Amino acid sequence: MSHLDGNALAGAFAETLGIDITAATGRCAGCRQVFELANTRSFVTAMGKVMRCSHCDSVLAVLVSNRQELLANLSGLSWLTLPRP
């Protein structure tokens, strides 16, 4: 399956969490690398959206939606930081 960069999930993150990930920095809980989320690898399917670490391929975030709710799992990130507006 081919992947996109992290910017492909910018709209989904904005809709789900109200944050702009294109300017966000995070740390992978797997390999501890620090990176801009725009530089991750993203996979978009009918079942959901997955963000993976471009260094170790660990799952960083999963976004799934249905008619009733939006689910965001960010357990693959040790931390996430956003610049102040």
C-alpha positions, 0 to 999 in steps of 0.5 A: 500500500502506498503512503502519503506524508503527514499533511494528508491527515491535516483535515482529519485532525482538524475535524477530529481534534481541532488542531493543525498537525502541519505545525505540530511536533511529536515523539514516537513512543517506539523509537523516541525520535522527535519529528514534525508530524507533517513528515510522518507516513500516512495511510488513508483507507475506507476503514480509517486513517493511520499515521506511522513513524517514518523512522521505525514504522510504529503506529503513532495515531489512528483516526476512525469515524462513523455516523455517531462519533469520531475516534482518535487514538494517539497512543503511539506518541509520547508527546505532542507539542503545538506552537501557540497562535 
